[in-house]
Amino acid sequence: NAALFEDSDIDDELSDDEKKCDYQSSHLSIHKRDQKTLNGDSKALKLASFYRNVCANNNTFPNSRFVKQLNTESLNMGSSKIGHLGLSPIIQTLISNSIENTLLHVNLSNCLLKEIGGSLLPTTLTKMMRLRTLDLSNNAFNPNICTSIVSALASTIYLNSLNLSKNNFDDTSAVVLANSLSKNTNKNITLNLSYNILGDGGIEALASTCLHNLSELN
């Protein structure tokens, strides 16, 4: 995916028509590769086509790593550094095709999501009611985004692993998270909140509300 962006950056001297032709050619090449990768799975191909169209409308190259995971129970984009521009077409594909609730495992760690990317997550997370593991570590969210995300987790009552390390998670976020986790049916939750700005008040809120649900707190 990075190579595709690098190739497009080289052709600064091309005319607009030549750039458009080159861009369309790249998308056609990716489409053919997806067909081979998905091995004729009609449902997956339909999702891939939808995703590619969203990317084309946003002038963003499709991410083959995401396409390979269509119709699975996992979304693993960890360390892909896709940013909010790469995440947006993925979110649109999940929601528009009502497949977000099929996901059990989501890894968006180290994706450079920051504030804009983080703001795309809460609405989607409220619909991921079967989610078991969620890793959003190292995305440089601000405290308000963290609070919105953990508020959405009240719907994920089967969650057993949550990693929000390195995200400016604060005491306010911790109070909201404690309330969300108190609704969880799982009694062995692994929670990683390391390298944040969490104080004694946040730790006390977690300990008093949902300590019985935690098997590990970092």
Salt bridges, closest charged atoms under 4 A:
ASP34 OD2 - ARG52 NH1 2.85
GLU73 OE2 - ARG130 NH2 3.92
